[in-house]
């Protein structure tokens, strides 16, 4: 990396007004989670004003051999996606707050990288629409960061492909070339396409390509997104949420399969009582223990909704069908369970949770190990993690479990949580060693780490080394100078 003064002079030639770049102490952009390798602090922070300046910056990086790491969410950063052990410049896109287009007829909107879930939800509400979101994201979480990382939403039956709800995208490859995918690829400008009735909603294309899949899930190593179109949903007119509890997960799992297979209901997910208490009352030990002890070991939230046409009738017949499915498994649809109502859980799940991730509220930090599997195999994987915890003298009863069906329950996001105290070095070290062994055991048991962070980042390609060779080849095509997050994943 060139000295800051020299790099600043180079940038001033491209941005003579100096308005796009801010040189500052960048330590705040390091990962705050003590369980994650924070890497080195970026030497500088740059804030391009628009796509043209961002493209000029990428081209400069190719000329001068710079290493660029992009961020679109505000802090605190937790998972380690920004961590780099090499000198790098942080490209901060969190100030790009534009929502230039919302179209209710086609249920689509266009957003820039810095738009958060709260900001998008408020903008869509004015048009009678809403957006599916991850389970209670923090206030500063970028929508683009979440969907391009394939974070699961709590609305599985609105997802037809693992890439949803992403529509068309515009991004800048590491080579410095701007590219548009899907319907936005042409012919014509965006305005001409819309005048002809287009909505840039389809992600596939141009032609027979799916270039957005090269960028999605790559954690900023292939290209930098400037905007995406996002599939949105009509805001429910009527909602009725229910909770189902059980001492074992098996009947709840069978219930979810039947409901999803029939195309019934809306938001749905499963939690064990630890995760539920963290989500709802994880701010103090006393309130956490009180809530946890009042809950069954496992619970499922099932929301039913009606929309524009005959909303009450839709809720009525779906409730009847879902109640019959629950009864066949010996389960009961309850409007409340333990100390809180189903409506309160739904509200918590579908709104932002505040500045700090809800998982961290109890102890100040929380290990999250997440991967893809199928819902019916989640119980076996739970046993793998519990046995690993015992071998590290950790209480398995402290583990939180979050099961989120995705793509209409064709797969399942499985997440284990273990709160810990960041100021206790001994505990942090023990939890880190537990993570490494748990990830290795889960990998052998068939877990698919499609979004590798933490210990999973080093072993995600172990099962398929040929895939790593392919990805390095793709990286060489689209980022030949290795200017985007150089060294991540060994690319």
Backbone torsions as a table, in degrees:
resi	resn	phi	psi	omega
1	UNK	NA	135.0	178.7
2	UNK	-73.9	153.1	176.7
3	UNK	-56.3	151.7	-174.8
4	UNK	-57.8	-39.7	-177.3
5	UNK	-65.2	-41.4	-179.3
6	UNK	-67.6	-42.8	178.8
7	UNK	-63.3	-39.4	178.1
8	UNK	-60.6	-39.0	178.3
9	UNK	-66.6	-37.2	177.2
10	UNK	-63.0	-44.2	-179.0
11	UNK	-65.8	-34.7	-177.4
12	UNK	-65.0	-22.9	176.9
13	UNK	-71.3	-31.6	-179.3
14	UNK	-89.0	-33.9	-179.6
15	UNK	-119.3	75.0	-172.4
16	UNK	-62.2	-26.1	-179.9
17	UNK	-77.6	-12.2	178.2
18	UNK	69.8	5.0	-171.8
19	UNK	-77.5	-18.8	-172.8
20	UNK	-93.0	-14.3	-171.6
21	UNK	-115.8	137.8	175.8
22	UNK	-126.9	119.8	176.5
23	UNK	-99.2	126.5	-172.4
24	UNK	-158.6	173.7	171.4
25	UNK	-67.4	118.4	-171.3
26	UNK	-103.6	16.1	-175.8
27	UNK	-62.9	-24.1	-178.9
28	UNK	-69.3	-13.5	179.7
29	UNK	-91.8	6.5	173.3
30	UNK	-80.9	153.7	179.2
31	UNK	-64.7	129.7	-176.8
32	UNK	-85.9	-11.8	-175.9
33	UNK	-76.6	119.1	-178.5
34	UNK	-67.7	-14.9	-179.8
35	UNK	-84.0	-7.0	-175.6
36	UNK	-117.0	140.5	174.4
37	UNK	-63.2	115.5	-175.3
38	UNK	-79.1	-13.3	-177.9
39	UNK	67.0	-159.7	178.0
40	UNK	-96.4	150.8	175.4
41	UNK	-70.2	142.2	177.0
42	UNK	-62.0	145.1	-179.3
43	UNK	-70.1	-30.0	-178.8
44	UNK	-151.9	162.9	174.7
45	UNK	-119.0	133.4	176.2
46	UNK	-120.9	142.8	-178.5
47	UNK	-129.7	85.4	176.1
48	UNK	-61.7	146.4	-178.8
49	UNK	-83.6	-30.3	-174.9
50	UNK	-152.4	-178.8	-175.2
51	UNK	-65.5	-35.3	179.6
52	UNK	-63.0	-43.1	178.9
53	UNK	-68.9	-35.1	177.4
54	UNK	-65.5	-42.4	178.2
55	UNK	-63.0	-41.7	177.5
56	UNK	-61.5	-36.6	179.3
57	UNK	-66.7	-42.1	178.9
58	UNK	-64.6	-40.5	178.6
59	UNK	-65.4	-39.2	176.7
60	UNK	-62.6	-40.0	178.6
61	UNK	-60.2	-37.4	176.8
62	UNK	-67.0	-38.4	-179.1
63	UNK	-69.8	-37.2	-171.9
64	UNK	-106.1	-0.1	178.1
65	UNK	73.6	28.5	179.9
66	UNK	-76.3	159.6	176.9
67	UNK	-115.9	116.1	-174.9
68	UNK	-106.8	130.7	173.6
69	UNK	-121.8	124.8	-173.4
70	UNK	-100.4	146.3	175.5
71	UNK	-135.4	136.4	175.8
72	UNK	-121.5	-18.9	174.9
73	UNK	-87.6	153.2	170.5
74	UNK	-82.0	168.6	-179.3
75	UNK	-78.8	174.1	-0.9
76	UNK	-77.0	141.4	-179.3
77	UNK	-89.8	133.3	-167.2
78	UNK	-118.1	-42.8	-168.3
79	UNK	-78.2	-20.7	-178.6
80	UNK	96.5	13.3	179.7
81	UNK	-64.7	-24.8	179.7
82	UNK	-91.4	-7.8	-173.6
83	UNK	-66.5	132.2	176.1
84	UNK	-142.8	134.0	178.4
85	UNK	-88.7	4.3	179.2
86	UNK	-113.0	158.0	175.0
87	UNK	-57.5	136.5	-178.0
88	UNK	-155.6	161.9	174.0
89	UNK	-107.8	130.4	179.1
90	UNK	-87.0	121.9	177.1
91	UNK	-97.6	105.5	-173.9
92	UNK	-94.0	110.4	179.3
93	UNK	-106.4	12.4	-176.7
94	UNK	-68.0	-16.4	177.9
95	UNK	-85.7	-2.4	177.8
96	UNK	-82.6	95.9	-170.7
97	UNK	-107.4	15.0	-175.1
98	UNK	-71.7	138.2	168.4
99	UNK	-125.6	77.3	-168.3
100	UNK	-71.7	-14.5	-173.3
101	UNK	-153.8	128.3	172.3
102	UNK	-130.6	127.2	-175.9
103	UNK	-129.0	106.3	-178.0
104	UNK	-70.7	-37.2	-177.5
105	UNK	-56.1	-42.9	-178.7
106	UNK	-99.2	1.4	179.3
107	UNK	53.0	59.5	-177.0
108	UNK	-149.0	151.7	174.2
109	UNK	-142.7	162.7	176.3
110	UNK	-117.1	133.1	-177.2
111	UNK	-135.9	156.8	175.2
112	UNK	-98.5	168.7	-170.5
113	UNK	-60.2	-31.7	-174.1
114	UNK	-85.4	-1.3	-178.6
115	UNK	-69.6	126.9	179.7
116	UNK	-93.8	169.9	-178.7
117	UNK	-64.5	-39.4	178.6
118	UNK	-63.7	-42.3	179.7
119	UNK	-65.6	-41.9	179.6
120	UNK	-68.8	-40.7	179.8
121	UNK	-61.1	-41.4	179.0
122	UNK	-66.0	-39.1	179.6
123	UNK	-68.1	-40.4	-179.4
124	UNK	-70.8	-33.0	-179.2
125	UNK	-59.3	-31.5	178.1
126	UNK	-64.8	-19.9	179.6
127	UNK	-108.4	12.0	179.8
128	UNK	71.0	28.4	-178.6
129	UNK	-125.5	171.5	177.5
130	UNK	-147.8	178.5	-178.6
131	UNK	-136.6	143.1	174.2
132	UNK	-73.4	141.7	-176.3
133	UNK	-139.7	161.7	174.7
134	UNK	-62.8	169.8	-178.1
135	UNK	-66.1	105.4	175.3
136	UNK	47.4	64.6	179.0
137	UNK	-66.2	156.0	177.1
138	UNK	-71.3	161.3	-171.7
139	UNK	-58.0	-37.1	-173.3
140	UNK	-92.9	11.5	-177.9
141	UNK	-73.3	123.4	177.6
142	UNK	-71.6	134.1	177.4
143	UNK	-63.5	-44.8	-179.4
144	UNK	-62.7	-40.9	178.3
145	UNK	-59.6	-39.0	-178.2
146	UNK	-71.9	-50.7	-174.7
147	UNK	-72.7	-31.8	177.2
148	UNK	-75.6	-14.9	173.4
149	UNK	-95.8	2.5	179.7
150	UNK	59.8	37.1	173.9
151	UNK	-64.4	137.1	-176.6
152	UNK	-73.5	147.2	173.6
153	UNK	-102.6	166.5	-178.3
154	UNK	-86.4	10.6	-175.1
155	UNK	-120.3	70.1	-168.1
156	UNK	-65.8	-32.2	-175.6
157	UNK	-80.0	3.3	172.4
158	UNK	-99.7	7.4	-178.3
159	UNK	-113.7	120.3	-178.0
160	UNK	-103.5	-14.6	-179.1
161	UNK	-148.6	152.4	-177.3
162	UNK	-63.6	-20.5	178.3
163	UNK	-80.7	-15.2	-179.4
164	UNK	-63.2	149.1	9.3
165	UNK	-96.5	26.0	-178.5
166	UNK	-71.2	133.1	173.3
167	UNK	-100.0	-118.6	176.8
168	UNK	-83.7	158.1	-179.1
169	UNK	-137.9	155.9	166.3
170	UNK	-125.1	131.7	178.9
171	UNK	-148.2	166.4	178.6
172	UNK	-112.8	116.8	176.5
173	UNK	-63.5	162.6	176.3
174	UNK	-61.7	-20.3	176.9
175	UNK	-73.9	-13.4	-179.0
176	UNK	99.3	1.6	179.8
177	UNK	-89.0	137.7	175.3
178	UNK	-88.4	138.5	-176.2
179	UNK	-140.0	142.9	174.8
180	UNK	-118.9	138.2	-177.4
181	UNK	-110.7	166.7	175.5
182	UNK	65.6	-148.7	-178.3
183	UNK	-62.1	-24.3	-179.7
184	UNK	-71.0	-12.7	-177.1
185	UNK	-68.1	-13.3	176.6
186	UNK	123.6	179.7	5.0
187	UNK	-79.9	162.1	177.2
188	UNK	87.7	169.7	176.3
189	UNK	-77.5	171.1	177.1
190	UNK	-59.2	-42.0	-178.9
191	UNK	-64.7	-41.2	178.6
192	UNK	-66.6	-38.5	177.6
193	UNK	-63.0	-43.4	-179.4
194	UNK	-67.6	-36.4	177.7
195	UNK	-62.9	-28.3	179.0
196	UNK	-89.7	3.4	177.9
197	UNK	100.8	1.7	179.0
198	UNK	-75.9	157.7	-178.5
199	UNK	-135.8	9.3	-180.0
200	UNK	49.2	41.2	-175.4
201	UNK	-97.1	-24.6	-176.6
202	UNK	-83.5	128.7	-178.5
203	UNK	-83.4	-24.2	-175.5
204	UNK	-76.4	137.6	177.9
205	UNK	117.3	177.4	2.7
206	UNK	-64.6	153.0	179.6
207	UNK	57.3	-132.2	-174.8
208	UNK	-96.9	17.4	-176.1
209	UNK	-99.0	156.8	173.2
210	UNK	-126.7	63.3	-173.4
211	UNK	-65.1	-20.1	179.1
212	UNK	-64.9	-23.5	178.3
213	UNK	-72.9	-19.6	174.3
214	UNK	-69.1	-35.4	-177.2
215	UNK	-86.8	-41.4	-176.1
216	UNK	-66.5	129.3	179.8
217	UNK	84.0	-2.8	-177.0
218	UNK	-86.6	-2.9	176.4
219	UNK	53.9	42.3	173.6
220	UNK	78.4	15.1	-178.0
221	UNK	-93.5	-13.9	-177.0
222	UNK	-110.1	-35.3	-177.0
223	UNK	-167.2	165.3	179.9
224	UNK	-114.3	121.5	-175.7
225	UNK	-79.0	135.6	176.3
226	UNK	-102.5	-32.0	172.1
227	UNK	-161.6	159.9	169.5
228	UNK	-137.4	158.7	164.1
229	UNK	-99.1	146.9	-171.0
230	UNK	-130.2	131.0	176.1
231	UNK	-73.0	127.9	-179.0
232	UNK	-113.9	176.2	-178.2
233	UNK	-128.1	153.1	173.2
234	UNK	-67.6	136.8	-179.1
235	UNK	-68.7	130.5	-179.8
236	UNK	-59.4	140.4	174.2
237	UNK	-83.5	-34.6	-179.6
238	UNK	-136.7	136.0	175.5
239	UNK	-133.2	143.7	175.0
240	UNK	-140.6	110.5	-176.4
241	UNK	-99.7	150.5	-179.5
242	UNK	-137.0	153.2	173.6
243	UNK	-118.2	140.9	175.7
244	UNK	-124.1	133.0	-178.3
245	UNK	-119.4	151.3	178.4
246	UNK	-158.1	155.4	177.1
247	UNK	-83.0	-14.9	176.0
248	UNK	-129.9	149.9	-177.7
249	UNK	-76.8	-18.7	-171.5
250	UNK	-56.4	-49.0	-180.0
251	UNK	-65.4	-33.3	177.5
252	UNK	-67.0	-38.3	178.7
253	UNK	-64.5	-45.2	178.4
254	UNK	-63.4	-37.5	177.7
255	UNK	-60.2	-47.6	-178.7
256	UNK	-62.3	-42.3	178.2
257	UNK	-57.8	-44.6	-177.9
258	UNK	-67.0	-42.0	-178.8
259	UNK	-66.5	-47.5	-178.8
260	UNK	-66.2	-39.3	180.0
261	UNK	-62.8	-31.8	-179.5
262	UNK	-85.6	-3.4	-179.5
263	UNK	70.7	28.2	-177.4
264	UNK	-98.0	160.4	172.5
265	UNK	72.3	179.2	-179.9
266	UNK	-127.5	-109.7	-178.6
267	UNK	-60.9	139.2	179.4
268	UNK	-157.7	137.8	174.5
269	UNK	-164.7	165.8	179.2
270	UNK	-122.2	143.0	176.4
271	UNK	-135.4	149.6	164.1
272	UNK	-86.3	174.5	-171.8
273	UNK	-68.3	-26.8	176.3
274	UNK	-66.4	-47.3	180.0
275	UNK	-66.0	-37.9	178.6
276	UNK	-64.4	-41.5	178.9
277	UNK	-67.4	-37.2	175.7
278	UNK	-62.0	-43.8	-177.8
279	UNK	-65.3	-41.4	-171.1
280	UNK	-95.5	-37.8	-174.3
281	UNK	-144.1	48.9	-175.7
282	UNK	-94.0	24.7	-175.6
283	UNK	-92.2	-27.6	177.8
284	UNK	-137.1	152.0	-178.7
285	UNK	-61.5	-39.1	-176.2
286	UNK	-66.0	-48.0	-179.8
287	UNK	-68.1	-35.9	177.5
288	UNK	-61.0	-50.3	-178.6
289	UNK	-62.1	-40.5	-179.1
290	UNK	-62.6	-45.5	-179.6
291	UNK	-68.2	-46.4	-177.8
292	UNK	-57.5	-46.3	-176.1
293	UNK	-68.5	-18.1	-178.8
294	UNK	-92.1	0.0	-175.3
295	UNK	-107.3	153.6	168.1
296	UNK	-67.5	166.6	-174.7
297	UNK	-63.4	-34.1	-178.7
298	UNK	-135.3	145.9	177.3
299	UNK	-145.6	156.4	-178.5
300	UNK	-129.2	133.7	171.2
301	UNK	-97.2	132.1	175.6
302	UNK	-130.9	117.3	178.6
303	UNK	-100.9	142.9	174.9
304	UNK	-124.1	137.2	-174.6
305	UNK	-140.5	152.0	170.7
306	UNK	-118.1	150.0	-173.8
307	UNK	-117.6	-136.9	-171.7
308	UNK	-66.6	-43.6	-170.9
309	UNK	-100.5	120.4	177.0
310	UNK	47.1	55.9	-174.9
311	UNK	-63.4	-42.2	-178.4
312	UNK	-64.8	-40.3	179.4
313	UNK	-64.4	-39.1	179.6
314	UNK	-63.3	-44.2	178.3
315	UNK	-64.5	-38.9	-175.4
316	UNK	-64.0	-49.7	-176.2
317	UNK	-73.0	-33.9	178.5
318	UNK	-68.2	-38.4	178.2
319	UNK	-62.3	-40.0	179.0
320	UNK	-63.8	-45.8	-179.5
321	UNK	-65.3	-42.5	-178.0
322	UNK	-69.0	-36.1	177.4
323	UNK	-63.7	-37.1	177.9
324	UNK	-66.1	-40.4	177.4
325	UNK	-63.1	-43.3	178.8
326	UNK	-62.8	-44.8	-178.8
327	UNK	-60.9	-35.6	178.8
328	UNK	-64.5	-22.2	178.1
329	UNK	-101.3	8.4	-178.5
330	UNK	72.9	23.8	-178.9
331	UNK	-107.6	160.6	-178.9
332	UNK	-126.8	133.8	173.3
333	UNK	-79.3	113.8	-179.3
334	UNK	-113.2	141.4	174.2
335	UNK	-78.2	-15.4	175.1
336	UNK	-148.3	157.2	-179.1
337	UNK	-149.7	123.4	-176.3
338	UNK	63.2	-135.8	-172.3
339	UNK	-88.2	1.0	-179.1
340	UNK	-138.4	162.0	-176.5
341	UNK	-91.3	158.4	176.3
342	UNK	-62.7	-36.4	179.6
343	UNK	-65.0	-36.3	177.8
344	UNK	-67.2	-39.5	177.6
345	UNK	-65.1	-43.2	177.8
346	UNK	-61.0	-43.9	179.9
347	UNK	-62.7	-43.9	179.4
348	UNK	-62.4	-41.3	-176.4
349	UNK	-69.9	-29.9	-172.5
350	UNK	-106.6	17.8	175.0
351	UNK	-133.9	159.5	178.5
352	UNK	-68.3	154.3	-169.2
353	UNK	-102.8	-3.3	-177.3
354	UNK	119.2	-170.4	-176.4
355	UNK	-69.7	-33.5	-176.0
356	UNK	-104.9	142.2	176.5
357	UNK	-57.8	136.2	-175.6
358	UNK	-63.3	-22.9	179.2
359	UNK	-67.7	-26.2	-174.9
360	UNK	-89.7	-3.6	-170.9
361	UNK	-65.6	-32.2	-172.8
362	UNK	-76.2	-48.5	-172.7
363	UNK	-118.6	-6.0	-178.3
364	UNK	100.8	-20.7	176.3
365	UNK	-152.9	161.8	-178.8
366	UNK	-155.4	128.9	172.6
367	UNK	-77.8	130.5	173.9
368	UNK	-122.1	121.9	174.8
369	UNK	-115.4	117.9	-175.2
370	UNK	-136.0	152.6	-175.2
371	UNK	-165.9	177.4	175.8
372	UNK	-105.3	142.8	171.5
373	UNK	-152.5	-152.3	170.0
374	UNK	-117.9	153.9	-174.0
375	UNK	-61.0	-36.1	-177.3
376	UNK	-71.6	-17.9	179.1
377	UNK	-95.8	-2.8	-174.9
378	UNK	-65.2	-31.3	-179.7
379	UNK	-66.2	-42.8	177.6
380	UNK	-62.2	-40.0	179.9
381	UNK	-70.3	-30.7	174.1
382	UNK	-62.1	-42.6	178.7
383	UNK	-62.8	-36.9	178.3
384	UNK	-60.6	-45.4	-178.6
385	UNK	-69.3	-39.3	179.1
386	UNK	-62.4	-43.0	179.0
387	UNK	-64.5	-38.9	177.8
388	UNK	-64.4	-40.1	178.3
389	UNK	-61.4	-43.1	-180.0
390	UNK	-61.8	-39.0	-178.7
391	UNK	-66.8	-18.3	178.1
392	UNK	-105.9	17.6	178.8
393	UNK	58.0	37.2	174.2
394	UNK	-110.5	141.2	-177.2
395	UNK	-76.6	115.3	179.1
396	UNK	-60.2	-23.8	-179.7
397	UNK	-70.8	-8.8	176.3
398	UNK	-86.1	-11.7	-175.3
399	UNK	-71.5	135.5	169.8
400	UNK	-94.5	148.7	-179.0
401	UNK	-133.6	128.7	177.4
402	UNK	-127.8	119.3	177.9
403	UNK	-113.6	118.9	-177.8
404	UNK	-123.2	105.6	174.1
405	UNK	-58.0	141.5	176.4
406	UNK	-128.9	157.4	178.8
407	UNK	48.8	56.9	178.5
408	UNK	54.3	38.2	176.9
409	UNK	67.2	24.4	169.9
410	UNK	-75.4	-18.9	175.0
411	UNK	-147.1	179.1	-176.2
412	UNK	-147.4	131.4	169.6
413	UNK	-79.8	121.7	179.2
414	UNK	-112.4	127.7	-178.0
415	UNK	-135.8	128.4	174.3
416	UNK	-107.6	139.7	-178.6
417	UNK	-125.3	141.3	176.6
418	UNK	-139.9	99.9	178.8
419	UNK	-64.1	146.8	177.0
420	UNK	-150.4	167.2	-178.3
421	UNK	-95.9	115.5	-175.7
422	UNK	-64.1	-24.8	-178.6
423	UNK	-85.0	4.1	179.7
424	UNK	-108.4	96.7	-175.9
425	UNK	-58.6	-36.7	179.9
426	UNK	-63.8	-44.0	179.8
427	UNK	-67.8	-42.0	179.0
428	UNK	-59.6	-43.7	179.9
429	UNK	-64.1	-41.9	179.8
430	UNK	-64.9	-40.3	178.7
431	UNK	-67.2	-37.9	177.3
432	UNK	-62.5	-44.2	179.1
433	UNK	-65.3	-37.1	175.2
434	UNK	-62.0	-42.8	179.5
435	UNK	-59.5	-46.8	-178.0
436	UNK	-59.7	-44.7	-178.7
437	UNK	-72.4	-36.9	179.5
438	UNK	-65.2	-42.6	179.3
439	UNK	-61.7	-44.8	179.4
440	UNK	-62.1	-42.4	179.9
441	UNK	-67.6	-40.2	178.4
442	UNK	-65.7	-39.2	178.5
443	UNK	-60.6	-43.2	178.1
444	UNK	-66.3	-28.7	-178.7
445	UNK	-84.2	-2.2	175.4
446	UNK	107.8	6.2	176.7
447	UNK	-66.5	142.5	-179.1
448	UNK	-111.4	107.8	-178.3
449	UNK	-86.3	81.0	-176.9
450	UNK	-77.6	-17.7	178.3
451	UNK	-128.4	76.6	-171.0
452	UNK	-75.8	122.8	172.7
453	UNK	-133.3	164.2	176.7
454	UNK	58.1	-136.0	-177.9
455	UNK	-63.0	-27.8	-178.8
456	UNK	-67.5	-24.5	-176.1
457	UNK	-62.9	-33.4	-177.6
458	UNK	-81.5	-15.4	-174.3
459	UNK	-122.2	3.2	-172.6
460	UNK	-61.6	-28.9	-176.6
461	UNK	-102.7	7.9	-176.3
462	UNK	-62.8	-37.5	-177.4
463	UNK	-73.6	-21.3	-177.2
464	UNK	-139.9	74.5	-178.4
465	UNK	-62.3	-26.2	177.1
466	UNK	-63.1	-32.3	178.2
467	UNK	-66.8	-34.7	177.8
468	UNK	-65.0	-39.4	176.5
469	UNK	-61.5	-43.1	179.2
470	UNK	-62.4	-44.1	-178.5
471	UNK	-65.8	-36.4	175.9
472	UNK	-64.0	-36.7	177.5
473	UNK	-65.6	-44.2	178.3
474	UNK	-62.7	-41.7	177.0
475	UNK	-58.3	-40.9	179.3
476	UNK	-65.9	-26.2	178.8
477	UNK	-78.4	-48.6	-172.0
478	UNK	-93.5	-17.8	176.9
479	UNK	-140.0	65.4	-172.8
480	UNK	-62.2	-27.2	179.2
481	UNK	-87.0	0.8	-177.8
482	UNK	49.9	48.1	-178.0
483	UNK	-91.6	-13.2	-178.6
484	UNK	-102.6	110.9	176.6
485	UNK	48.9	57.0	-175.5
486	UNK	-57.9	131.0	176.2
487	UNK	91.8	-14.1	-179.5
488	UNK	-65.7	136.5	-178.3
489	UNK	63.4	9.0	-175.8
490	UNK	76.5	17.2	179.0
491	UNK	-85.2	NA	NA
